[in-house]
């Protein structure tokens, strides 16, 4: 079985091109919970730096931790272009063993990444990184964005078939479903308070972008590499529906779910 790092190799640019930006107000919400206007942030599983870059001008410092060389290269380029690039550091490490000093972070965040962590090892490491009263935030967004009912149904069918094939063929690494994040944080005994909140983000796209999002998922890529056809996984059906109903860019509404845990 491929590991979660290798699974994301080879398509970082496509992944980065079509994924949504986190909500602009996310840093303010998390900073309030951490009790400081300019927190020291560690971003675990930072990927291409989408979640790290939202902290530009808002954080005392950001350390982006990413094990994938492909993803890390895109993150380094993005963060180096920010006006406060000196506030950002990119580190090659895994969430379970960062090698970073203890007790130095006000916030530890994991954007679209916590479900890939070995949580039995990662959660103690997260607590080690946080100062007393610090906050961990597991951030995920729903797929697809709210655009059109028929497109939504086509995406759900694609996702059902893709997930089933991914598991049946033994291609998916160990994985914790996002719906269980809050229970995992509340039940681990390492945090004194937990809560889930929802934030929204608005952008725009057409059917072609939606198909790119579906294509540039790690499970889709794993199946394509294994010789599974677009027809078999339902991607062809999604492509027909999305391009027919969304021929031009329209407004997209994304839901971001944030599980908060306070030390």
N, C-alpha and C positions, 0 to 999 in steps of 0.2 A: 504494500500500500504506500502511495506517495505521501510525503509529509506536507504540511500546510505551507511551508516556505517554497518548496519546489512546485507546488500546485499553482502558484502565482507567477511563475517564470514565463517570460516571453510576450506578455501583452500589457505591460505597464502603461505604455503611451495611450493605447485604446481605452483602457480602464480609466485613466485620468481624464481623457478628453470628454467623456460623457457622464461621469458621476456628478451628482449635485453638490454644490457648496453647502456647508453647514449653515444653520440660521445665523444671521448677522448678530442677533441678540444673545446667542449662546454664551459668549465670554462673560457678558454682564451677569447672566443668571448664575453661572458657575462661580464667578468671583464673589458674588453676594453670599453664596453658600459657604465659601471658604473664608469669608470674613476679611478679605483684603482686595483693594481695587486693582492691584497689579501683582497677581500671583506668580509664583514660580511653578511652571507646568512641566510635567513629563507626559509625553504622548506615546503610548505603547501600541505597537503595530501601526505605526504612523503612515504606512503605505506611501503614496505619492505626495504626501504633505498637505492634502486638502484640509484636514482637520487641524493641522499645526498652523497653517497660514492665517486662519481666522483670528489668531491671537496677535497678529501684527499691531503694534501700538497699544496693546492691552496688557501685556504680560511683562514681568520683570525679567523673564528668561524662559525659553522653551527648549527642552531636549526631546528631539524626535527619535524614537527607538524603532528601528525597522530591520528585520533580518534578511529580507529579500534584496539582493543587489540591484535587480531591475527597478523595483519600486523605489529603493533608496536613491538611485541616480536621478530619478524624476523629482523626488523630494528635495534633494540638494540643489537642483537647478531652480526650482520654484522658490525656495526659501532664500537663496542667495540673491534673488531679484527684489526682495522686499526692502523698503526704505530703512528698516531696522534689522537688517540681516545679521548684524553682530549679536543680536539677542537670541539667535537660533543656532542650535548645535544638532547635527545628525549623527546618530550612533548606530553601529552595526551590532545588534544584540537581540535577544529574545525576551519576551515579557517575563518568563519564569526565572531569568537570571540576567539582570541588566548590567551588573557591575557598577552601578551608580552609588554614590554615598547615601547613607541612611538618613532619614529625617529631614531632608532638604526640600521636599516638594510640598507646596500648598495644595496642589491639584495633580492627580494622576487621571488621565483620560484614555479611553480606548474607543476609537471611532470605527465602527464596522469591523471589529477585530476580536472582541472578547469571546465570541463563540468559538474561535480557533485556539484559545489558550488552554493549557492544562491547568484548570482552575485550582486544583489542589496545591499546585506549586506556585501559580501566578498570584493568587490572592495574598499569601503571606509576604511575597515580594512587594506587592503593591503597598501593603500596610507598612513594611519596612521603609519604603521610600517616603511615605507621608510623615509630616510632623504631626504632633497631637492636635486633633481638631481638623486635620486635613480631610479632603474629600476625593473619593474616587467616583468617576462618572463613566458608565458604559453607555455609549451613544450608538444608536442604530436608526436607520431610516427604513420605512416600509417600501416594498416594491409591489406594483409600480406606483408612480405618482397618480393622484386622482385627476383623470383627464376625461375619460369616456367609458360608459358602462360596458360596452361591447369589447373595447380594448382591454379593460380590466379583466373581463371573463377569459379572454384569449390568453392574457398573461398568466392567469391563475392555472389554466390548463397546461400551458407550456411548463410552468414551474413544477406542477405536480408530476408530469412525465419526466422532466429532467432530474428531479430529486430521486424519483424511483429508480431510474436507470443508473444514476450515480452510486446509489447504495447497492443495488443488485449486482453491479459489476465490480464492487469492492474498490471503487476509485476515490471515495471521499475519506479524508483523514478523520480522526476523532473530532467530534463536533458537538457542541452544546447548543440546542435551539435557543434563539433569542428570547422566546416566550418564557424561558426559565431563568433569565438573568436576575430578576429581582428576588426570586426565591433563593437563588444561590447566594446572593449577597446577604440576605436576611438570615439565612440558615447557617452560614459559615462560622458565626461566633466571633468574628474579627471586627465588626462595626457596631457602634452604639445606636445608629439610626439609619434607616433606609427609606427611600421613596422613589416612585417613578413619576416623571412629568412628561408632557408632550409639547413640542414646539413645532412651528411650521416654517417652511421655506418655500419661496415661490420663484420659479424660473420659467423657461419656455422650451418647447421642442416640437419636433414633428415625428411621424412614424419611423423615419429612418433612424433618428436618435434613440427611440425606444428599442428598436431592434438591436442597435449597437450596445445598449445597456445590457440587454439579455445575452448577447453574444459574448461580451466581455465580462462574464461571470466565470469564476474559477471552475464551477461544475460544468458549464457549457464547454469551456475550453478542454477540460479533461475528457469529456465525451467525444468531442470532435477528434482529439488526438487518438482516441481508442477506436475510431472508425464509425462511430454512431452518426447517422445522417440527421440533417435538420428536420426531415420529415418524421423520423422516429421519435425525436425528443420534443416535437411540437413547435420548433422554432419556425418552420416553414409556414405553419398556420398563423402564428403570431405575426410574421412578416406580412402576410397577405392582409390580415385584418388591420394592422397598425398603419400600413402605407395607404390603404384604401380610405380609412376614416380620419387619418391625420396627415393629409398631403402637404399641409403648410404648418409652420410653427404656431402653436397655441399656448395659452397659459397652463402651466403645470403646478399643482399643489403637492408638496412633499410633507409627510409626517415624520418627524424625528422623535424617537422615544429615548428618554434619558433616565437611566437608573442611577440614582445617587446613593452613596454610602459614606457615612461620616465616621471617622475614627474617634 
